[in-house]
Amino acid sequence: MSHKRIPKRKAAIAVGGVAALGAAALLLPNANASQSNGDAATPRTFAANDVSDVASMLASQLGDAFAGSYYDAQQKQLVINVVGNNSNVVNQIEKAGAVAHQVQNSTAALQTAAKTLKADATIPGTAWSVDPKTNEIRVTADSTVTGDKWNTVESTVKGLGSGVATLSKSAGTLKTFVDGGDAIFGGNARCSLGFNVTAGDGTPAFLTAGHCGVAAAEWSDSANGAPIATVDQATFPGDGDFSLVKYDDPATQTNSAVNVGNGQSVQINQAVEAAVGQQVFRMGSTTGLHDGNVTGLNATVNYPEGTVTGLIQTDVCAEPGDSGGSLFTQDGGAVGLTSGGSGDCTAGGETFFQPVTTALAAVGATLGAGDAGAGAGAGDAGAGGAVDPSASAADPGAGGDAVVDPSASAVDPGAADPGAGDAVDPSASASDAAGAGTGQNGTHHRSRKHQ
């Protein structure tokens, strides 16, 4: 399908029809600013996006005593794992407003265990990551790991010693989610656009999964459409799963936002590190918007195509076609790019994501649209209203910004308006998947400056 020239309209990241989960209703205004209770011994309340900086600071201060950290979303507290009984260590943690938690395994011990798994149990269909909540390595084997392969993994885990690692069986199959979507198309592959970025040379580009970038060199925003972007860099398998894809037209204007339908979007304002326990939202072209929590960091996944390291593990579902799609926080933090996993959005499963911070550093790009700015499209009637996480209600006089209707129990992907950026009906009470995966016009909106 040919591309329309749409002056003044800033392109927002958009994907195919949104599946019914009610996750849009969770994108509500909130005030999660870090607060201090005044007493150094009383834990502070943290916003999820703030904990990684504090945890990194404590990790450097505590040295070998630091054994990981996680976010207690219910209490809004940062928990720091420590080995040993050093009261000075506890005092440093409490002074920073965090909670000290004594554990058995040091960071070095868990790293050694991970190296053993890599050496002895790198079998397609297996994955592992550190779970700081249990202070253990969580090892998963999918349905293809049977017989001698299962015995190898099981004996390796047992050989690590008591309380070091756990092994569980997944009913699904670990795979990349490269096909079945309608957001971006390359050859016979279909993936989801992750985040718009500015490449190191100042040209407009976007991030998506690396296995999408190695599957095709050119990508279109419609099935059988003319290419709009070309892969510049791609990593997969190996040290990540990410690719930088540059728009062919250097005058392309993009907006740093995730479109959640019905003219509503979440403005992406920064790249953030993931924290275990953090609530996250995933947008993908096959299944739309879903939410869940980060469950592990620095995950290793042994896909059939090869081993990928350094991933984020979550309990958010995903399906083929969601690859490369956005993982983000409620208040506009870019967290990850969908890589792969097992299960689906009916039975559930686990999904792994490429950290955005690592991808940006590797390709030399910056998040956002350069001179267009991350908030360039906010309040622009042509771009659709943006979700304002700091607002308590839609303000008709505030430039047309809209907030997600908190009364929504589901969204309706069948209500997509090709001209409105895959509009969604947040008041719908049932799912209509008829529009998903059909290559609707407007799946990935973009515009070109007049020459």
WOHUWO-V757454 format. One line per field, one symbol per residue. ss: DSSP state (@ for helix, = for strand, . for the rest). phi: phi as a letter, one per 30 degrees, with the letter a starting at -180 (. if undefined). burial: b if it has 24 or more other ideal C-beta (glycine too) atoms within 12 Angstrom, else e. A space follows every 10 residues. Layout:
# WOHUWO-V757454
ss->???
phi->???
burial->???
This chain:
# WOHUWO-V757454
ss->.......... ===....... ..@@@@.... ....=..... ....=..@@@ @@@@@@@@@@ @@@@@===== ==....==== ==....@@@@ @@@@@...== ==....@@@@ @@@@@@@@@@ .....===== =....===== =.....@@@@ @@@@@@@@@. ....=====. ....==.... ...===..== =...====.. ...=====.@ @@@....=== ........== =====..=.. .======... .========= =..====..= =.......== ====...=== ========== ===..===== ====...... .....===.. ..======== ====...=== =====@@@@@ @@@..==..@ @@........ .....==... .......... .......... ..@@@..... .......... ..@@@..... ......==.. .
phi->.dcddbdicd dcdbbdecdd bidddddcea bcddbccjcd dcedccdedc dddddddded ddidddbjaa cdddchbccc dbcjcddddd ddddddiccd bdbdcdeddd dddddddddc bdbejcaaad cddchbcccb bddddbhddd dddddddddd jdicbbbbcc ddbdadccbj cbcbbbhccb bbdcbdbcde diddabcbdd dddddadcbb cadidddcab dcbbbldkdk babcccddcd cecbcdacdc jhicbcdcca cbddbejddb bbcbdccicb babdcabhdc bcdedkdbci cccbcddabe jdeiddcbce cjcdcabdca lbiadccjlc bcbdddedde ddcicbdjci ddidcdcdid edcidcdcdd dcadceccii dbcdddddca bcddcdcedc ihdbcdcdcb dbddddicid djebdabbdd d
burial->eebeebeebb bbbbbbbbbb bbbbbbbbeb ebeeeeeeee eebbbbbbbb bbbbbeebbe ebeebbbbbb bbbeebbbbb bbbeeeeebb ebbbbbbbbb bebebbbebb eebbebbbeb bbbbbbbbbb bbbbbbbbbb bbebbeeeeb ebbbebbeeb eeebbbbbeb ebbbbbbbbb bbbbbbeebb bbbbbbbbbe eebbbbbbbb bbbbbbebbb bbbebebbbb bbbbbbbeeb bbbbbbbbbe ebbbbbbbbb bbbbbbbbbb bbbbbbbbbb bbbbbbbbbb bbbbbbbbbb bbbeeebbbb bbbbbbbbbb bbbbbbbbbb bbbbbbbbbb bbbbbeeebb bbbbbbbbbb bbbebbbbbb ebbbbbbbbb ebbbbbbbbe beebeeeeee bbbbbeebeb bbbbbbbeeb bbbbbbebee bebebbbbbb bbbbbbbbee e
